[in-house]
Amino acid sequence: MDLQAEVGKRLRNHLSPAQHEAFDLYARKLLEARRRTNLTSLRDRDAIERRLFLESIALLNALTDAGAVESPLIDVGTGAGVPGLPLKIMRPDLEVALLEATGKKVRFLEEVVRQLDLNDVRVLQGRAEELAHDPAHREAYALALARAVAPLRILVELALPFVRQGGYLAAAKGSGAAREVREAEKALAQCGGAIDRLVSLDVPGPGPVPTLVLVRKIARTPQRYPRRTGVPQKRPL
């Protein structure tokens, strides 16, 4: 398989001209910013398109099939804006909050949102452990997204408090997804979540197949979660 050709073909098949232009600008901004800050470890355009853009498109397709795409949504630990910004480009109707703790990354996100002229996107600077206790954000979202943030048993405590009952937490995981699910049983039970499904994402190229772990919020999260900053990582549930 000619990987570069396959990536280009899939992007063309999924994107309108306006969306293609938006992704092109986003990719250029990522490559420019990479020289100044540690936004992504990916070094070239092809890797960005495959690992960030196509994976986000596959994630959106899987979430759509599951009936889990609703507004508002929050991308927890969004980093360079993935997968929140790609989903917004694909679905302009969505209300999106991008949560990031690092100031340089927050400024990058604000600039990208401005240049892409995206409406209904909020860039939030802060820690999940703190913001999830803010009444304006606690159990206020229909969907929480997370990519490369933490093992699932930690992520559940950090992200599920943002989700309203009946909503979803969508975590993009690698080859260890099934193991992470087993390890997260206690955290899920304590934070009000239950596994809805695991879905392999159709992304071309070598390496492990990314997996969507979809968690349904079946009960309210006790007020004590998440615990104070750093504790979920040091003492996972």
C-alpha positions as semicolon CSV with decimal commas, in nm:
position;residue;x (nm);y (nm);z (nm)
1;M;0,000;0,000;0,000
2;D;0,124;0,347;-0,090
3;L;0,052;0,501;0,250
4;Q;0,082;0,863;0,139
5;A;-0,158;0,805;-0,152
6;E;-0,405;0,620;0,072
7;V;-0,401;0,900;0,331
8;G;-0,460;1,161;0,063
9;K;-0,742;0,958;-0,093
10;R;-0,922;0,913;0,238
11;L;-0,894;1,281;0,324
12;R;-1,035;1,378;-0,015
13;N;-1,321;1,131;0,025
14;H;-1,417;1,267;0,367
15;L;-1,364;1,641;0,327
16;S;-1,538;1,922;0,146
17;P;-1,313;2,187;-0,018
18;A;-1,368;2,419;0,281
19;Q;-1,282;2,143;0,528
20;H;-0,975;2,046;0,327
21;E;-0,859;2,408;0,339
22;A;-0,915;2,420;0,716
23;F;-0,716;2,100;0,773
24;D;-0,438;2,232;0,548
25;L;-0,407;2,549;0,756
26;Y;-0,421;2,346;1,078
27;A;-0,140;2,117;0,958
28;R;0,076;2,413;0,861
29;K;0,024;2,576;1,200
30;L;0,115;2,251;1,376
31;L;0,439;2,218;1,180
32;E;0,530;2,583;1,242
33;A;0,454;2,562;1,615
34;R;0,645;2,236;1,655
35;R;0,969;2,430;1,626
36;R;0,874;2,648;1,923
37;T;0,691;2,415;2,160
38;N;0,631;2,046;2,219
39;L;0,288;2,034;2,060
40;T;0,334;1,701;1,885
41;S;0,608;1,445;1,837
42;L;0,505;1,398;1,473
43;R;0,765;1,542;1,242
44;D;0,605;1,560;0,897
45;R;0,281;1,640;0,717
46;D;0,203;1,278;0,627
47;A;0,226;1,162;0,988
48;I;0,007;1,451;1,107
49;E;-0,258;1,374;0,847
50;R;-0,260;1,002;0,927
51;R;-0,219;0,999;1,307
52;L;-0,410;1,315;1,395
53;F;-0,657;1,392;1,118
54;L;-0,758;1,050;0,982
55;E;-0,768;0,901;1,331
56;S;-1,000;1,184;1,440
57;I;-1,222;1,130;1,135
58;A;-1,239;0,756;1,212
59;L;-1,321;0,842;1,574
60;L;-1,604;1,071;1,464
61;N;-1,743;0,800;1,236
62;A;-1,738;0,544;1,519
63;L;-1,901;0,787;1,763
64;T;-2,168;0,872;1,506
65;D;-2,243;0,502;1,455
66;A;-2,278;0,469;1,835
67;G;-2,515;0,766;1,855
68;A;-2,272;0,938;2,093
69;V;-2,205;1,268;1,914
70;E;-2,385;1,547;2,097
71;S;-2,316;1,902;2,213
72;P;-2,164;2,039;2,415
73;L;-1,845;1,834;2,420
74;I;-1,516;1,882;2,602
75;D;-1,171;1,764;2,491
76;V;-0,979;1,696;2,813
77;G;-0,602;1,749;2,792
78;T;-0,641;1,850;2,429
79;G;-0,274;1,942;2,372
80;A;-0,255;2,049;2,007
81;G;-0,635;2,037;1,980
82;V;-0,681;1,672;1,888
83;P;-0,939;1,530;1,855
84;G;-1,157;1,830;1,945
85;L;-1,059;2,063;1,661
86;P;-1,078;1,799;1,384
87;L;-1,426;1,703;1,505
88;K;-1,528;2,069;1,500
89;I;-1,398;2,111;1,144
90;M;-1,594;1,803;1,039
91;R;-1,905;1,901;1,236
92;P;-1,933;2,283;1,252
93;D;-2,260;2,252;1,444
94;L;-2,088;2,114;1,754
95;E;-2,017;2,324;2,063
96;V;-1,661;2,240;2,168
97;A;-1,453;2,318;2,477
98;L;-1,078;2,254;2,460
99;L;-0,921;2,203;2,803
100;E;-0,543;2,241;2,832
101;A;-0,319;2,326;3,127
102;T;-0,007;2,449;2,944
103;G;-0,002;2,818;2,855
104;K;0,194;2,784;2,528
105;K;-0,049;2,525;2,400
106;V;-0,347;2,736;2,505
107;R;-0,213;3,032;2,308
108;F;-0,157;2,808;2,005
109;L;-0,516;2,682;2,026
110;E;-0,655;3,033;2,057
111;E;-0,462;3,139;1,748
112;V;-0,576;2,838;1,543
113;V;-0,940;2,886;1,646
114;R;-0,915;3,252;1,543
115;Q;-0,749;3,180;1,208
116;L;-0,996;2,904;1,125
117;D;-1,281;3,141;1,221
118;L;-1,451;2,871;1,428
119;N;-1,765;2,958;1,622
120;D;-1,878;2,794;1,947
121;V;-1,526;2,688;2,048
122;R;-1,395;2,775;2,395
123;V;-1,031;2,732;2,491
124;L;-1,004;2,668;2,865
125;Q;-0,678;2,682;3,057
126;G;-0,670;2,470;3,370
127;R;-0,641;2,129;3,529
128;A;-0,919;1,873;3,503
129;E;-0,889;1,807;3,879
130;E;-0,990;2,168;3,945
131;L;-1,224;2,258;3,660
132;A;-1,438;1,947;3,710
133;H;-1,545;2,091;4,049
134;D;-1,661;2,417;3,888
135;P;-2,045;2,411;3,873
136;A;-2,029;2,564;3,524
137;H;-1,849;2,255;3,395
138;R;-1,934;1,968;3,629
139;E;-2,163;1,717;3,457
140;A;-2,230;1,986;3,195
141;Y;-2,119;1,801;2,881
142;A;-2,281;1,536;2,665
143;L;-1,945;1,399;2,552
144;A;-1,589;1,411;2,684
145;L;-1,298;1,325;2,454
146;A;-0,946;1,228;2,549
147;R;-0,643;1,116;2,351
148;A;-0,305;1,020;2,500
149;V;-0,393;1,174;2,839
150;A;-0,364;0,891;3,092
151;P;-0,441;0,522;3,147
152;L;-0,815;0,461;3,151
153;R;-0,842;0,407;3,528
154;I;-0,694;0,755;3,579
155;L;-0,876;0,913;3,288
156;V;-1,214;0,800;3,418
157;E;-1,163;1,000;3,739
158;L;-1,035;1,305;3,550
159;A;-1,289;1,320;3,268
160;L;-1,612;1,147;3,371
161;P;-1,707;1,420;3,624
162;F;-1,750;1,656;3,326
163;V;-2,011;1,428;3,167
164;R;-2,381;1,448;3,242
165;Q;-2,574;1,132;3,320
166;G;-2,655;0,952;2,996
167;G;-2,355;1,105;2,817
168;Y;-2,028;0,949;2,710
169;L;-1,654;0,951;2,762
170;A;-1,467;0,860;2,442
171;A;-1,103;0,758;2,488
172;A;-0,871;0,679;2,197
173;K;-0,642;0,394;2,304
174;G;-0,376;0,169;2,156
175;S;-0,311;-0,204;2,163
176;G;-0,354;-0,221;2,542
177;A;-0,717;-0,105;2,537
178;A;-0,866;-0,433;2,666
179;R;-0,615;-0,446;2,952
180;E;-0,687;-0,084;3,045
181;V;-1,058;-0,160;3,056
182;R;-1,000;-0,446;3,299
183;E;-0,781;-0,227;3,519
184;A;-1,044;0,050;3,519
185;E;-1,330;-0,158;3,662
186;K;-1,306;-0,004;4,010
187;A;-1,271;0,353;3,879
188;L;-1,572;0,306;3,651
189;A;-1,784;0,173;3,934
190;Q;-1,689;0,455;4,171
191;C;-1,727;0,737;3,915
192;G;-2,057;0,629;3,760
193;G;-1,939;0,482;3,430
194;A;-1,988;0,159;3,237
195;I;-1,817;0,034;2,922
196;D;-2,048;0,076;2,623
197;R;-1,822;-0,069;2,353
198;L;-1,472;-0,102;2,214
199;V;-1,432;-0,020;1,845
200;S;-1,123;-0,063;1,626
201;L;-1,067;0,254;1,424
202;D;-1,003;0,221;1,052
203;V;-0,678;0,412;1,011
204;P;-0,424;0,314;0,742
205;G;-0,059;0,246;0,809
206;P;0,172;0,035;1,024
207;G;0,160;-0,003;1,400
208;P;-0,116;-0,090;1,646
209;V;-0,474;-0,030;1,539
210;P;-0,620;0,253;1,749
211;T;-0,923;0,159;1,957
212;L;-1,214;0,371;2,075
213;V;-1,313;0,292;2,432
214;L;-1,662;0,432;2,480
215;V;-1,785;0,477;2,837
216;R;-2,148;0,552;2,919
217;K;-2,225;0,772;3,221
218;I;-2,488;0,572;3,408
219;A;-2,480;0,747;3,747
220;R;-2,367;1,078;3,889
221;T;-2,004;1,104;3,995
222;P;-1,960;1,148;4,373
223;Q;-1,855;1,502;4,461
224;R;-1,518;1,389;4,600
225;Y;-1,398;1,301;4,249
226;P;-1,172;1,401;4,095
227;R;-0,935;1,422;4,388
228;R;-0,691;1,712;4,415
229;T;-0,428;1,774;4,149
230;G;-0,180;1,491;4,113
231;V;-0,358;1,241;4,337
232;P;-0,536;1,044;4,062
233;Q;-0,199;0,979;3,897
234;K;-0,020;0,890;4,221
235;R;-0,300;0,677;4,368
236;P;-0,525;0,551;4,088
237;L;-0,862;0,413;4,188
